[in-house]
Amino acid sequence: MTLRDGKVGECYLVTGLRMEGTLLRRLQALGLTPGTEVKVLNRKRSGSLIFSVRGTRLAVGKRIAQEIETKEVCGGGKGDE
């Protein structure tokens, strides 16, 4: 599943990033790495997502969100806010 498929209020674990180059390095520098927990905060009609990662809010477009592989965190997780 990808982050684009995520539901508002749910927590997910990043399992992979299917991108290369500058974008990959930038997201990694912002703390978005495999094994990181994220929480979807808002979804816009345009498809962009706002999510929390390591205590910071990030917004990405739908094309980037569909390149971020995730799995749902069972049991609620800790949910960075």
DSSP file (Angstrom, degrees, kcal/mol; ACC not computed):
  #  RESIDUE AA STRUCTURE BP1 BP2  ACC     N-H-->O    O-->H-N    N-H-->O    O-->H-N    TCO  KAPPA ALPHA  PHI   PSI    X-CA   Y-CA   Z-CA
    1    1 A M              0   0    0      0, 0.0    69,-3.1     0, 0.0     2,-0.2   0.000 360.0 360.0 360.0 152.8    0.0    0.0    0.0
    2    2 A T  B >   -A   69   0A   0     67,-0.3     3,-1.3     1,-0.1     4,-0.3  -0.695 360.0-109.2-110.5 165.7    1.2    3.5   -0.6
    3    3 A L  G >  S+     0   0    0     65,-2.3     3,-1.6    62,-0.9    63,-0.2   0.826 116.8  66.2 -61.6 -30.8    0.8    6.7    1.5
    4    4 A R  G 3  S+     0   0    0     61,-1.1    -1,-0.3     1,-0.3    62,-0.1   0.803  98.8  52.7 -60.8 -28.3   -1.7    8.0   -1.0
    5    5 A D  G <  S+     0   0    0     -3,-1.3    -1,-0.3    60,-0.2    -2,-0.2   0.533  88.0 117.0 -82.8  -7.6   -4.0    5.1    0.0
    6    6 A G    <   -     0   0    0     -3,-1.6     2,-0.3    -4,-0.3    -3,-0.0  -0.193  61.4-128.6 -66.1 153.9   -3.8    6.1    3.7
    7    7 A K    >   -     0   0    0      1,-0.1     3,-1.9     4,-0.1    33,-0.4  -0.790  30.4 -95.8-104.0 145.9   -6.8    7.3    5.7
    8    8 A V  T 3  S+     0   0    0     -2,-0.3    33,-0.2     1,-0.3     3,-0.1  -0.346 110.2  19.3 -59.4 132.8   -6.9   10.5    7.7
    9    9 A G  T 3  S+     0   0    0     31,-3.2    -1,-0.3     1,-0.3     2,-0.2   0.296  98.9 116.7  90.1  -8.3   -6.1    9.8   11.4
   10   10 A E    <   -     0   0    0     -3,-1.9    30,-2.0    30,-0.1     2,-0.4  -0.626  58.3-132.6 -95.0 153.1   -4.4    6.4   10.8
   11   11 A C  E     -B   39   0A   0     62,-0.3    62,-2.0    -2,-0.2     2,-0.3  -0.818  24.0-176.2-105.5 144.0   -0.8    5.6   11.5
   12   12 A Y  E     -BC  38  72A   0     26,-3.0    26,-3.0    -2,-0.4     2,-0.5  -0.947  23.0-130.7-137.8 155.5    1.5    3.9    9.0
   13   13 A L  E     -BC  37  71A   0     58,-3.1    58,-1.6    -2,-0.3     2,-0.4  -0.938  27.6-125.4-107.8 125.8    5.0    2.5    8.9
   14   14 A V  E     + C   0  70A   0     22,-3.0    21,-3.6    -2,-0.5    56,-0.3  -0.563  31.6 173.7 -71.6 125.9    7.2    3.6    5.9
   15   15 A T  E     -     0   0A   0     54,-2.6     2,-0.3    -2,-0.4    55,-0.2   0.592  60.4 -14.0-108.6 -16.5    8.5    0.4    4.2
   16   16 A G  E     - C   0  69A   0     53,-1.4    53,-2.3    17,-0.1     2,-0.5  -0.951  48.6-130.6-177.6 159.0   10.2    2.0    1.2
   17   17 A L  E     - C   0  68A   0     -2,-0.3     2,-1.1    51,-0.2    51,-0.2  -0.978  14.6-159.9-122.9 116.5   10.6    5.0   -1.0
   18   18 A R        +     0   0    0     49,-3.3     2,-0.3    -2,-0.5    50,-0.1  -0.448  60.7  86.2 -96.0  61.6   10.2    4.3   -4.8
   19   19 A M        -     0   0    0     -2,-1.1     2,-0.3     2,-0.1    -2,-0.1  -0.935  57.2-148.6-148.5 169.5   12.1    7.4   -6.0
   20   20 A E    >>  +     0   0    0     -2,-0.3     4,-0.7     4,-0.0     3,-0.6  -0.828  48.1  13.7-134.4 172.1   15.6    8.5   -6.8
   21   21 A G  H 3> S-     0   0    0     -2,-0.3     4,-2.2     1,-0.2     5,-0.2  -0.229 112.8  -6.0  71.9-145.0   17.9   11.5   -6.8
   22   22 A T  H 3> S+     0   0    0      1,-0.2     4,-2.4     2,-0.2    -1,-0.2   0.858 130.8  53.8 -60.4 -41.7   17.3   14.8   -5.2
   23   23 A L  H <> S+     0   0    0     -3,-0.6     4,-2.4     2,-0.2    -1,-0.2   0.922 109.4  48.5 -62.0 -44.7   13.7   14.1   -4.1
   24   24 A L  H  X S+     0   0    0     -4,-0.7     4,-2.3     1,-0.2    -2,-0.2   0.938 113.1  47.3 -60.3 -47.9   14.7   10.9   -2.3
   25   25 A R  H  X S+     0   0    0     -4,-2.2     4,-2.1     1,-0.2    -1,-0.2   0.876 111.7  51.3 -63.3 -37.4   17.6   12.7   -0.5
   26   26 A R  H  X S+     0   0    0     -4,-2.4     4,-1.4     2,-0.2    -1,-0.2   0.924 110.9  46.6 -66.8 -45.1   15.4   15.6    0.5
   27   27 A L  H  <>S+     0   0    0     -4,-2.4     5,-2.5     1,-0.2     4,-0.2   0.892 112.4  51.0 -64.9 -38.8   12.7   13.4    2.0
   28   28 A Q  H ><5S+     0   0    0     -4,-2.3     3,-1.5     1,-0.2    -1,-0.2   0.897 107.2  53.5 -64.2 -39.2   15.3   11.4    3.8
   29   29 A A  H 3<5S+     0   0    0     -4,-2.1    -1,-0.2     1,-0.3    -2,-0.2   0.800 105.0  55.3 -65.2 -28.0   16.8   14.6    5.2
   30   30 A L  T 3<5S-     0   0    0     -4,-1.4    -1,-0.3    -5,-0.1    -2,-0.2   0.450 128.3 -99.3 -83.7  -0.7   13.3   15.5    6.5
   31   31 A G  T < 5S+     0   0    0     -3,-1.5     2,-1.3    -4,-0.2    -3,-0.2   0.484  79.7 135.5 100.4   4.2   13.2   12.2    8.4
   32   32 A L      < +     0   0    0     -5,-2.5    -1,-0.2    -6,-0.2    -2,-0.1  -0.713  30.0 138.9 -89.8  93.4   11.1   10.1    6.0
   33   33 A T    >   -     0   0    0     -2,-1.3     3,-2.0    -3,-0.1   -19,-0.3  -0.896  62.8 -75.6-130.9 158.6   13.1    6.8    6.0
   34   34 A P  T 3  S+     0   0    0      0, 0.0   -19,-0.2     0, 0.0     3,-0.1  -0.309 120.0  31.7 -55.2 136.1   12.0    3.2    6.0
   35   35 A G  T 3  S+     0   0    0    -21,-3.6     2,-0.3     1,-0.3   -20,-0.1   0.325  89.7 127.2  96.0  -6.0   10.9    2.2    9.5
   36   36 A T    <   -     0   0    0     -3,-2.0   -22,-3.0   -22,-0.2     2,-0.4  -0.656  56.3-131.8 -86.6 138.5    9.6    5.6   10.3
   37   37 A E  E     -B   13   0A   0     -2,-0.3    17,-0.6   -24,-0.2     2,-0.3  -0.738  26.7-176.3 -89.5 136.7    6.0    6.0   11.6
   38   38 A V  E     -BD  12  53A   0    -26,-3.0   -26,-3.0    -2,-0.4     2,-0.4  -0.927  15.1-150.4-129.1 155.3    3.8    8.6   10.0
   39   39 A K  E     -BD  11  52A   0     13,-1.7    13,-2.7    -2,-0.3     2,-0.5  -0.993  19.4-129.4-128.1 125.9    0.2    9.7   10.7
   40   40 A V  E     + D   0  51A   0    -30,-2.0   -31,-3.2    -2,-0.4    11,-0.3  -0.618  29.4 174.4 -74.9 121.8   -2.0   11.1    7.9
   41   41 A L  E     -     0   0A   0      9,-2.6     2,-0.3    -2,-0.5    10,-0.2   0.803  59.4  -2.8 -98.4 -36.4   -3.4   14.4    9.2
   42   42 A N  E     - D   0  50A   0      8,-1.9     8,-2.6   -34,-0.0     2,-0.4  -0.994  51.0-152.3-158.1 151.6   -5.4   15.7    6.2
   43   43 A R  E     - D   0  49A   0     -2,-0.3     6,-0.2     6,-0.2     2,-0.2  -0.996  17.5-148.1-130.9 126.4   -6.2   14.9    2.6
   44   44 A K    >   -     0   0    0      4,-2.6     3,-1.8    -2,-0.4    -2,-0.0  -0.550  25.8-115.6 -90.7 157.8   -7.0   17.6    0.0
   45   45 A R  T 3  S+     0   0    0      1,-0.3    -1,-0.1    -2,-0.2     0, 0.0   0.795 115.1  63.8 -62.2 -27.6   -9.3   17.2   -2.9
   46   46 A S  T 3  S-     0   0    0      1,-0.1    -1,-0.3     2,-0.1    16,-0.2   0.617 121.9-106.3 -71.5 -11.2   -6.4   17.7   -5.3
   47   47 A G  S <  S+     0   0    0     -3,-1.8    -2,-0.1     1,-0.4    18,-0.1   0.286  75.8 135.4 102.9  -8.8   -4.9   14.4   -3.9
   48   48 A S        -     0   0    0     13,-0.1    -4,-2.6    -5,-0.1    -1,-0.4  -0.374  41.4-146.0 -72.6 155.1   -2.2   16.1   -1.8
   49   49 A L  E     -DE  43  60A   0     11,-2.7    11,-2.2    -6,-0.2     2,-0.5  -0.925  11.7-155.1-124.3 145.3   -1.6   14.8    1.7
   50   50 A I  E     +DE  42  59A   0     -8,-2.6    -9,-2.6    -2,-0.4    -8,-1.9  -0.989  29.7 166.9-114.3 127.3   -0.5   16.4    5.0
   51   51 A F  E     -DE  40  58A   0      7,-2.9     7,-3.2    -2,-0.5     2,-0.5  -0.949  33.8-119.2-140.9 160.5    1.1   14.0    7.4
   52   52 A S  E     +DE  39  57A   0    -13,-2.7   -13,-1.7    -2,-0.3     2,-0.4  -0.847  29.5 173.0-102.2 132.5    3.1   14.0   10.6
   53   53 A V  E >  S-DE  38  56A   0      3,-2.9     3,-1.7    -2,-0.5   -15,-0.1  -0.965  70.9 -17.4-141.1 122.6    6.6   12.5   10.7
   54   54 A R  T 3  S-     0   0    0    -17,-0.6     3,-0.1    -2,-0.4   -16,-0.1   0.856 128.7 -50.3  51.3  40.9    9.0   12.7   13.6
   55   55 A G  T 3  S+     0   0    0      1,-0.2     2,-0.4     0, 0.0    -1,-0.3   0.522 119.0 104.9  81.6   5.3    7.0   15.6   15.1
   56   56 A T  E <   -E   53   0A   0     -3,-1.7    -3,-2.9   -26,-0.1     2,-0.5  -0.932  66.8-129.0-121.0 143.0    6.9   17.7   11.9
   57   57 A R  E     -E   52   0A   0     -2,-0.4     2,-0.4    -5,-0.2    -5,-0.2  -0.776  28.5-176.7 -90.3 131.8    4.1   18.2    9.5
   58   58 A L  E     -E   51   0A   0     -7,-3.2    -7,-2.9    -2,-0.5     2,-0.4  -0.946  12.7-155.3-125.1 148.4    4.9   17.6    5.8
   59   59 A A  E     +E   50   0A   0     -2,-0.4     2,-0.3    -9,-0.2    -9,-0.2  -0.988  16.3 174.6-123.0 134.5    2.8   18.0    2.7
   60   60 A V  E     -E   49   0A   0    -11,-2.2   -11,-2.7    -2,-0.4     2,-0.0  -0.964  29.7-111.3-135.2 153.3    3.3   16.1   -0.5
   61   61 A G     >  -     0   0    0     -2,-0.3     4,-2.6   -13,-0.2     3,-0.2  -0.268  38.5-100.6 -75.7 168.9    1.5   15.9   -3.8
   62   62 A K  H  > S+     0   0    0    -16,-0.2     4,-1.8     1,-0.2   -58,-0.1   0.831 120.1  56.9 -63.7 -32.8   -0.4   12.8   -4.9
   63   63 A R  H  4 S+     0   0    0      2,-0.2     4,-0.2     1,-0.2    -1,-0.2   0.909 112.0  41.3 -65.9 -40.9    2.5   11.7   -7.2
   64   64 A I  H >4 S+     0   0    0     -3,-0.2     3,-1.7     1,-0.2     4,-0.3   0.912 111.4  57.0 -71.0 -41.7    5.0   11.7   -4.4
   65   65 A A  H >< S+     0   0    0     -4,-2.6   -61,-1.1     1,-0.3     3,-1.0   0.834 102.7  55.0 -59.2 -33.6    2.5   10.1   -2.0
   66   66 A Q  T 3< S+     0   0    0     -4,-1.8    -1,-0.3     1,-0.2    -2,-0.2   0.554 102.7  57.5 -79.8  -4.6    2.0    7.2   -4.3
   67   67 A E  T <  S+     0   0    0     -3,-1.7   -49,-3.3    -4,-0.2     2,-0.7   0.410  87.0  88.3 -99.0  -0.9    5.8    6.5   -4.3
   68   68 A I  E <  S- C   0  17A   0     -3,-1.0   -65,-2.3    -4,-0.3     2,-0.3  -0.877  71.0-149.7-102.6 108.0    6.0    6.1   -0.6
   69   69 A E  E     +AC   2  16A   0    -53,-2.3   -54,-2.6    -2,-0.7   -53,-1.4  -0.579  26.3 166.0 -78.7 135.1    5.4    2.5    0.4
   70   70 A T  E     - C   0  14A   0    -69,-3.1     2,-0.3    -2,-0.3   -56,-0.2  -0.893  27.7-150.3-139.9 168.7    3.7    1.9    3.8
   71   71 A K  E     - C   0  13A   0    -58,-1.6   -58,-3.1    -2,-0.3     2,-0.1  -0.984  36.9 -99.8-138.7 148.7    2.0   -0.6    5.9
   72   72 A E  E     - C   0  12A   0     -2,-0.3     2,-0.7   -60,-0.2   -60,-0.2  -0.392  32.4-125.1 -68.8 139.7   -0.7    0.0    8.5
   73   73 A V    >   -     0   0    0    -62,-2.0     3,-0.8     3,-0.1   -62,-0.3  -0.768  26.4-143.0 -86.3 118.5    0.5    0.1   12.1
   74   74 A C  T 3  S+     0   0    0     -2,-0.7     3,-0.5     1,-0.2   -62,-0.0  -0.511  77.8  29.8 -80.4 149.4   -1.6   -2.4   14.1
   75   75 A G  T 3  S-     0   0    0      1,-0.2    -1,-0.2    -2,-0.2     2,-0.2   0.647 122.8 -77.9  79.8  15.0   -2.6   -1.6   17.7
   76   76 A G    <   -     0   0    0     -3,-0.8    -1,-0.2   -65,-0.1     3,-0.1  -0.035  63.6-143.8  89.3 -34.1   -2.7    2.1   17.2
   77   77 A G        -     0   0    0     -3,-0.5    -2,-0.0    -2,-0.2   -66,-0.0  -0.053  37.9 -69.9  63.4-173.3    1.1    2.8   17.3
   78   78 A K        -     0   0    0      2,-0.0    -1,-0.2     0, 0.0    -2,-0.0   0.677  59.6-149.8 -93.4 -19.2    2.5    5.8   19.0
   79   79 A G        -     0   0    0     -3,-0.1   -26,-0.1     1,-0.1   -40,-0.1   0.952  12.7-125.9  54.9  78.9    1.3    8.3   16.3
   80   80 A D              0   0    0    -28,-0.2   -28,-0.2     1,-0.2   -41,-0.1  -0.292 360.0 360.0 -52.0 129.0    3.7   11.2   16.0
   81   81 A E              0   0    0    -43,-0.0    -1,-0.2   -24,-0.0   -24,-0.1   0.353 360.0 360.0-129.9 360.0    1.8   14.5   16.5
